[in-house]
Amino acid sequence: MFKILILAGGYSNERAISLITAKSVIKELKKDRRYKLLLIEPNGEFTKKLRKFKPDIVFNLLHGRYGEDGYIQSILESEKVKYTHSGVLSSSLAIDKEISKKIFIKNKILTPSYVKFSFKNNFNYKDLIKKIDKKLKFPVVLKPINEGSSVGVYIADKINFYKNLMKLLKFKEILIEEYIPGREIQAAILGNKKLGIIELKPKRKFYDYKAKYSVSAKTEHIIPVNISIKNYNKVNSIAMKAHKLLKCRGISRSDFRFYNNKFYLLELNTQPGMTSLSLVPEIARYKNINFKQLIEEIIKDASVNK
């Protein structure tokens, strides 16, 4: 009997998505009697339950803060238990959009220009607008530095900039990023394999939280992607390069904008979603890897890595 502790829920803005993901994974693994499963949330009883269950691996399905930023990974490391997805350092680097951007820029990976903005008492709004006009131009993308699933992400022009900026007050620090138009393409890496790509055509302004997780948003998923072999290989190679630069393991998904025949890496996700609407399972299906096989590949990766 192979014991798997499934870790989901948590305290981030993505708690609900984490639990939906866990439900999808459990449904598949329950079909196999080799697995003994336990679902728990990372509350005050977490380490006690972990030690009692003594899992062969922890399947980490947490999203956002505390789940994919290195926090829970450091606890699992201290408990000397194997777990899925990336480790402490990789997770903390990938979720920090500013640090990961600096790594990408240093290693000649194209990524949108940005300015970091801190909400301070009596900040000068006119100076901020001048800075954006000079360095980025409008429209711009506003986003928290350490959130996932496009939580708190807004596209803003000069007219609605202040209104959207104020929506992010609770984050204290944010990135204001150059808006790159063009096609939305996502590339998945599984271990040391280039899994493939998918294109998204959201009915909304961009692939935001609602577009990702709501059927009513009617985002169009296109696979295979209508792209040249040269560009197909190029975007996969950039995704692999980013995966290796951040020393990721298991699955990662890199989000790109394709504009003027150039790929702009927006961010890398170390724990992409695994719901029925999620992109990595869809890419895997196209490569004849069903959902259960994908889950077992992730488990296998955790079993051979510390």
TANOR-V260700 format. One record per backbone hydrogen bond with DSSP energy under -0.5 kcal/mol. NH is the residue of the N-H (numbers start at 1). CO is the residue of the C=O. E is the energy in kcal/mol with one decimal. If there is no record, write none. Layout:
BEGIN
NH & CO & E
NH & CO & E
END
This chain:
BEGIN
2 & 34 & -3.1
3 & 1 & -0.7
4 & 2 & -0.5
4 & 36 & -3.0
5 & 57 & -2.2
6 & 4 & -0.6
6 & 38 & -3.3
7 & 5 & -0.6
7 & 59 & -2.4
8 & 6 & -0.6
8 & 40 & -1.9
10 & 8 & -0.8
15 & 12 & -1.3
18 & 14 & -2.3
19 & 15 & -2.0
20 & 16 & -1.9
21 & 17 & -2.6
22 & 18 & -2.3
23 & 19 & -2.1
24 & 20 & -1.9
25 & 21 & -2.3
26 & 22 & -2.9
27 & 23 & -2.0
28 & 24 & -1.2
29 & 25 & -2.5
30 & 26 & -2.4
31 & 28 & -1.2
32 & 29 & -1.6
33 & 31 & -0.6
35 & 32 & -1.5
36 & 2 & -2.3
37 & 35 & -0.5
38 & 4 & -1.7
40 & 6 & -2.5
40 & 38 & -0.5
43 & 41 & -2.3
46 & 43 & -1.8
49 & 45 & -2.5
50 & 46 & -2.6
51 & 47 & -2.4
52 & 48 & -1.7
53 & 49 & -2.5
54 & 50 & -2.2
56 & 3 & -2.3
57 & 3 & -1.5
58 & 82 & -2.2
59 & 5 & -2.9
59 & 57 & -0.5
60 & 58 & -1.0
61 & 7 & -2.7
61 & 59 & -0.8
67 & 64 & -1.4
68 & 64 & -2.6
72 & 66 & -1.0
74 & 70 & -1.8
75 & 71 & -1.3
76 & 72 & -2.4
77 & 73 & -2.4
78 & 74 & -2.0
79 & 75 & -1.5
80 & 77 & -1.4
81 & 76 & -2.0
84 & 58 & -2.1
91 & 87 & -2.3
92 & 88 & -2.2
93 & 89 & -2.4
94 & 90 & -2.5
95 & 91 & -2.0
96 & 92 & -0.9
97 & 95 & -1.1
97 & 145 & -2.4
100 & 93 & -0.5
100 & 96 & -2.6
101 & 97 & -1.4
102 & 98 & -2.2
103 & 99 & -2.0
104 & 100 & -2.5
105 & 101 & -3.0
106 & 102 & -2.3
107 & 103 & -1.4
108 & 105 & -1.7
109 & 104 & -3.0
110 & 108 & -0.6
115 & 176 & -2.4
117 & 174 & -2.8
119 & 172 & -3.5
120 & 118 & -0.9
123 & 120 & -1.3
125 & 123 & -0.9
128 & 124 & -1.7
129 & 125 & -2.3
130 & 126 & -2.1
131 & 127 & -2.3
132 & 128 & -2.3
133 & 129 & -2.7
134 & 130 & -2.1
135 & 131 & -2.7
136 & 132 & -2.6
137 & 132 & -3.3
139 & 156 & -0.6
140 & 156 & -2.7
141 & 177 & -2.9
142 & 154 & -3.3
143 & 175 & -2.1
144 & 151 & -0.5
145 & 173 & -0.9
151 & 148 & -2.0
153 & 150 & -1.4
154 & 142 & -2.3
156 & 140 & -3.1
156 & 154 & -0.6
161 & 157 & -0.9
164 & 160 & -2.2
165 & 161 & -2.7
166 & 162 & -2.3
167 & 163 & -0.7
168 & 165 & -1.6
169 & 166 & -1.3
171 & 168 & -2.0
172 & 169 & -1.5
173 & 171 & -3.2
174 & 117 & -2.7
175 & 143 & -3.1
176 & 115 & -3.0
177 & 141 & -3.2
177 & 175 & -0.6
178 & 113 & -3.3
179 & 139 & -1.0
180 & 178 & -0.6
181 & 179 & -0.6
183 & 258 & -2.2
184 & 200 & -0.8
185 & 183 & -0.7
185 & 256 & -1.8
186 & 198 & -2.8
187 & 254 & -2.5
188 & 196 & -2.7
189 & 252 & -2.7
190 & 193 & -2.6
191 & 250 & -3.0
192 & 190 & -0.5
193 & 190 & -2.0
195 & 188 & -1.7
195 & 193 & -1.0
196 & 188 & -1.2
198 & 186 & -2.0
199 & 222 & -2.3
200 & 184 & -2.6
201 & 220 & -2.5
203 & 217 & -0.6
208 & 206 & -2.3
209 & 150 & -0.6
212 & 208 & -2.0
213 & 209 & -1.8
214 & 210 & -2.1
215 & 213 & -0.5
217 & 214 & -1.0
218 & 215 & -1.5
220 & 201 & -2.2
221 & 219 & -0.5
222 & 199 & -3.3
222 & 220 & -0.5
223 & 221 & -0.6
227 & 225 & -1.6
232 & 228 & -2.6
233 & 229 & -2.6
234 & 230 & -1.9
235 & 231 & -2.6
236 & 232 & -1.8
237 & 233 & -2.1
238 & 234 & -2.3
239 & 235 & -2.2
240 & 236 & -2.2
241 & 237 & -2.5
242 & 238 & -2.6
243 & 239 & -2.3
244 & 240 & -2.4
245 & 241 & -2.6
246 & 242 & -2.0
247 & 244 & -1.1
248 & 243 & -3.0
252 & 189 & -2.0
253 & 269 & -2.1
254 & 187 & -3.0
255 & 267 & -2.6
256 & 185 & -2.8
256 & 254 & -0.5
257 & 264 & -1.9
258 & 183 & -2.7
259 & 257 & -0.6
259 & 262 & -2.6
262 & 259 & -1.3
264 & 257 & -3.0
264 & 262 & -0.6
265 & 110 & -3.1
265 & 263 & -0.6
266 & 255 & -3.2
266 & 264 & -0.7
267 & 255 & -1.0
269 & 253 & -2.8
270 & 268 & -0.5
278 & 275 & -1.3
282 & 278 & -0.8
283 & 279 & -2.7
284 & 280 & -2.7
285 & 281 & -2.4
286 & 282 & -1.8
287 & 283 & -1.1
287 & 284 & -0.6
288 & 285 & -1.9
289 & 284 & -2.6
290 & 288 & -0.6
294 & 290 & -2.4
295 & 291 & -2.4
296 & 292 & -2.4
297 & 293 & -2.0
298 & 294 & -1.9
299 & 295 & -2.4
300 & 296 & -2.6
301 & 297 & -2.1
302 & 298 & -2.0
303 & 299 & -2.0
304 & 300 & -1.1
304 & 301 & -0.5
305 & 301 & -0.7
END
